[in-house]
Amino acid sequence: GDPGTGKTHGLANCVELHLAENSPAIIIQAKNSPSNDWTEILSVSLGIYNWGKDEILSALETLAIKRDIQKASILNTGAEIDSESTKALICIDGLEEAVGKEKDWYARIRECEQLTVDYPRVRFIFSARRYFYNSDEVPGRGVYDDISLPREGDVSIEQVAPQYFSKGHYNIQLSSLSLIRGINSLFALRLFCEEYRNRTIDATDKIVTASRDLINLKVERLNKEFLSKLKGKKGATRNPIIDSLEIIANFFYTNHEVEHNQLVDLISPVLKSYLDGSEIDSLIDYLADNAFLIRFEKVDEEGVFNKRKHFYSITYQSLIEHIISEKIYF
């Protein structure tokens, strides 16, 4: 499916529902995962480094069977389970983000034909952008199948928009849903709601619905907000958000994380003409606080003291991730 069509959200929801039923499931980001073989993929993702793929898949099957035994144990005498047998789900999300590893992942997909024969309680689900798909590389129909999501997403905009606009969420009052007919993806719907939160909109209001225009509105608004935090020290003509996002997007095209000092060195050449060191640090904090980046810690245990280092990655369907996809697509 195209960007913003709900691929990651759908897989995450599937795994969440599966786990809520005490059924085994895992979701793995392709860009952060090894791809050479299934043993390494599964052992790294699960943190079980002394197990082979057969041991891991057998254990997942055992958990699935155990779940069906639990279901059967609470049935009335003589009753039978009328649902499909429990499956262990292994979801690999965002194949196109594993740049340079396309052939590896297609090889892993083809291997699943035999793996699902050897382990009938295991199911594999992969997601990718439309441009990644190569019909010559996937297995023939049978055990394998594919689903192409419509451009607007896995559910229609009209179906979910009223929930987004409700008072419990973005609190947007529309005189008619026809006013948002220009919104063509769930990602654009979210951007629209963020921009028009707590507004009443009628046919006389001029509104923006195109994804790129909504992105530009959001970046412009956040740029003004960040400059205001500097209390007038910088001119309104400066664009630290745009300047930094373009550099960061180029970096994350081939990398999945960056250390704080490395990120400072990355964006400083463009920003240092009008931001000092502490202001660049504040900008990075601002990007993390507004979900452009995910910040996490790693402990460096070398030496006498355990030093904590801060790293950053990008969120799915963040603006940075959208910029990357636009560069690839066009």
C-alpha positions in Angstrom: 0.0 0.0 0.0 0.9 3.7 -0.4 2.2 5.9 2.5 -0.4 6.6 5.2 -2.8 3.8 4.2 -2.7 2.0 7.6 -0.2 -0.8 7.1 1.7 -0.5 10.3 -1.4 0.4 12.3 -3.2 -2.7 10.9 -0.4 -5.0 11.8 0.1 -3.5 15.3 -3.7 -3.8 15.9 -3.6 -7.4 14.7 -0.8 -8.3 17.1 -2.4 -6.4 20.0 -5.7 -8.3 19.5 -3.8 -11.6 19.2 -1.9 -11.0 22.4 -5.1 -9.9 24.2 -6.4 -13.4 23.5 -3.2 -14.9 25.0 -2.1 -16.0 21.5 1.6 -15.7 20.4 2.4 -12.8 18.1 5.3 -10.5 17.3 5.8 -7.5 15.1 9.3 -6.7 13.7 10.6 -3.6 12.0 12.4 -4.7 8.8 14.8 -1.7 8.9 16.0 -2.5 12.4 16.2 -6.3 11.9 18.9 -8.6 10.4 17.7 -10.2 7.2 20.3 -13.0 6.4 18.3 -15.9 7.9 15.3 -16.6 10.0 17.4 -17.8 13.0 19.0 -14.4 13.3 15.8 -12.5 12.6 13.8 -14.3 15.3 16.6 -14.7 17.9 17.5 -11.0 17.8 13.9 -9.8 17.9 13.0 -12.1 20.8 16.3 -11.7 22.6 16.9 -15.5 22.6 20.4 -15.8 21.2 21.1 -19.4 21.8 18.1 -20.8 20.0 17.8 -21.8 16.3 14.8 -21.0 14.1 13.4 -24.5 14.5 13.5 -24.3 18.2 11.8 -20.8 18.2 9.1 -21.8 15.7 8.4 -25.0 17.6 8.1 -23.0 20.8 5.6 -20.6 19.2 3.6 -23.6 17.9 3.5 -25.0 21.4 2.2 -21.7 22.7 -0.6 -21.7 20.0 -1.6 -25.3 20.9 -1.5 -24.4 24.6 -4.0 -21.6 23.9 -6.4 -24.0 22.3 -6.1 -26.4 25.2 -7.0 -23.5 27.5 -10.0 -22.7 25.4 -11.2 -26.3 25.4 -10.7 -26.5 29.2 -13.5 -24.0 29.9 -16.1 -25.5 27.5 -19.2 -27.2 28.7 -19.2 -31.0 28.6 -19.7 -32.2 25.1 -19.1 -28.8 23.5 -16.4 -28.2 20.8 -14.3 -25.3 19.8 -16.0 -23.7 16.8 -13.2 -21.2 15.9 -10.2 -21.7 13.7 -7.2 -23.2 15.5 -4.9 -20.6 17.1 -1.9 -19.4 15.0 1.3 -17.8 16.0 1.8 -14.6 14.0 5.1 -13.2 12.9 4.7 -9.8 11.3 7.5 -8.0 9.4 6.7 -4.4 8.8 8.1 -1.9 6.3 10.2 -4.0 4.0 10.9 -1.0 1.8 12.7 0.7 4.7 15.4 -2.0 4.7 17.3 -0.2 2.0 19.6 -2.5 0.1 18.2 -5.7 1.6 15.4 -6.3 -0.9 16.8 -9.6 -2.3 17.3 -10.8 1.3 13.7 -10.2 2.3 12.3 -11.7 -0.9 14.3 -14.8 -0.1 12.9 -14.9 3.4 9.4 -14.6 2.0 9.9 -17.5 -0.3 11.3 -19.6 2.6 8.0 -19.1 4.4 6.3 -21.5 1.9 8.2 -24.4 3.5 8.2 -23.0 7.0 4.4 -22.9 7.1 4.4 -26.6 5.9 6.8 -27.6 8.6 5.0 -25.4 11.2 1.3 -25.3 10.3 0.5 -23.2 13.4 2.8 -20.3 12.3 1.7 -17.5 9.9 3.9 -14.8 8.4 2.6 -11.4 7.4 4.8 -8.8 5.6 4.0 -5.2 4.8 5.6 -2.8 2.3 5.1 0.3 0.2 3.6 -0.3 -3.2 6.8 0.5 -5.1 8.6 -2.4 -3.2 6.4 -5.1 -4.6 7.9 -7.3 -7.4 5.5 -10.0 -8.6 8.5 -12.0 -10.0 10.1 -12.4 -6.6 7.1 -13.6 -4.5 5.9 -17.2 -4.4 3.1 -18.5 -6.6 -0.5 -18.4 -5.4 -1.5 -21.1 -2.9 0.0 -20.7 0.6 1.0 -17.2 -0.4 -1.4 -14.3 -1.0 -1.2 -10.5 -1.2 -3.5 -7.6 -0.4 -3.2 -4.2 -2.0 -4.7 -1.5 0.1 -6.7 1.3 -1.6 -5.1 4.7 -1.8 -7.2 6.2 1.0 -6.3 3.4 3.5 -7.6 0.2 4.9 -10.8 1.9 5.9 -12.6 4.8 4.2 -12.1 8.3 5.3 -15.9 8.8 5.6 -16.0 5.8 8.0 -13.5 7.0 10.5 -13.6 10.8 10.2 -16.7 11.2 12.5 -14.7 9.5 15.3 -11.7 11.7 14.7 -13.9 14.8 14.8 -15.8 13.9 17.9 -15.6 16.0 21.1 -13.6 13.2 22.8 -10.9 13.5 20.2 -10.2 16.5 18.0 -13.5 18.3 18.6 -14.0 19.5 15.0 -17.5 20.6 13.9 -18.2 20.3 10.2 -21.4 21.6 8.4 -20.9 18.7 5.9 -18.5 15.9 5.5 -18.3 16.9 1.8 -15.9 19.7 2.9 -13.1 17.1 3.5 -13.4 15.2 0.2 -9.9 16.4 -0.7 -8.4 14.3 2.1 -7.1 11.2 0.4 -5.4 9.2 3.2 -5.6 8.4 6.9 -2.2 10.2 7.3 -3.7 13.4 5.8 -6.8 13.0 8.0 -4.6 13.0 11.1 -2.7 16.1 9.8 -6.0 17.8 9.1 -7.3 17.1 12.6 -4.1 18.4 14.2 -4.4 21.6 12.2 -8.1 22.3 12.8 -8.5 21.0 16.3 -11.3 22.6 18.3 -12.7 24.5 15.2 -16.1 24.9 13.7 -15.9 24.8 9.9 -18.6 25.6 7.3 -18.7 26.0 3.6 -17.5 29.6 3.6 -14.2 28.7 5.4 -11.1 28.2 3.4 -9.5 24.9 4.5 -6.6 22.8 3.4 -7.0 19.1 2.7 -4.1 18.0 0.4 -1.4 16.1 2.2 1.6 18.2 1.1 -0.3 21.4 2.0 -1.2 20.1 5.4 2.5 19.0 6.0 3.6 22.5 5.0 1.1 24.1 7.4 2.2 21.9 10.3 5.9 22.6 9.7 5.3 26.3 9.4 3.2 26.3 12.6 5.8 24.3 14.5 8.6 26.5 13.1 6.9 29.7 14.5 6.3 27.9 17.8 10.0 26.9 18.2 11.2 30.4 17.2 8.8 31.9 19.9 10.5 29.7 22.5 13.7 31.5 21.7 12.0 34.7 22.9 12.7 36.9 19.9 16.4 36.1 19.6 16.0 34.9 16.0 14.3 36.5 13.1 11.0 35.2 11.7 12.6 34.5 8.4 14.7 31.6 9.9 13.5 28.1 9.3 15.3 25.8 11.7 12.6 23.1 11.5 12.7 22.8 7.7 16.4 23.1 7.6 16.9 20.3 10.1 14.2 18.0 8.8 15.7 17.8 5.3 19.1 16.8 6.6 17.6 14.3 9.1 15.4 12.7 6.4 18.4 12.2 4.2 20.3 10.5 7.0 17.5 8.1 8.0 17.1 7.0 4.4 20.0 4.6 5.0 20.3 4.6 8.9 17.8 3.6 11.6 19.2 5.4 14.6 21.5 8.3 15.5 23.3 9.2 18.7 22.7 12.7 20.1 26.2 14.2 19.5 26.2 12.7 16.0 22.8 14.3 15.3 24.2 17.7 16.5 27.2 17.3 14.2 24.8 16.4 11.4 22.6 19.5 11.5 25.1 22.0 12.9 26.7 23.0 9.6 23.4 24.4 8.3 22.1 25.8 11.6 25.2 27.2 13.3 25.0 30.4 11.3 22.0 31.4 13.4 21.6 28.9 16.3 24.2 28.3 19.0 25.0 24.9 20.6 22.3 25.1 23.4 19.7 26.2 20.9 20.5 23.3 18.6 20.1 21.0 21.6 16.7 22.6 22.3 15.7 22.1 18.7 16.5 18.4 19.0 14.5 18.2 22.2 11.6 20.0 20.4 11.7 17.5 17.5 11.5 14.6 20.0 8.8 16.2 22.1 6.6 16.7 19.0 7.1 13.1 17.8 9.4 13.9 14.8 11.9 11.6 16.6 11.8 8.8 19.2 14.4 9.3 21.9 15.8 6.4 23.9 18.8 5.6 26.1 21.6 3.1 25.9 24.1 2.5 28.7 27.8 2.6 27.8 29.4 0.2 30.4 33.0 0.8 29.3 35.1 2.5 31.9 34.5 3.1 35.6 31.2 4.9 35.2 28.1 3.7 33.3 27.4 6.5 30.9 23.9 7.0 29.4 23.8 8.0 25.8 20.8 9.3 24.0 19.8 7.9 20.6 17.0 8.8 18.2 15.0 6.9 15.6 12.0 8.0 13.6 8.4 7.1 14.1 6.2 5.5 11.4 4.2 8.1 9.5 6.1 10.9 11.1 6.8 13.8 8.9 10.4 12.7 8.5 9.3 9.2 7.4 6.9 10.9 4.9 9.7 13.0 3.5 11.8 9.9 2.9 8.9 8.0 1.2 8.3 11.0 -1.1 12.0 11.1 -2.1 11.9 7.4 -2.9 8.6 7.5 -4.7 9.4 10.5 -6.9 
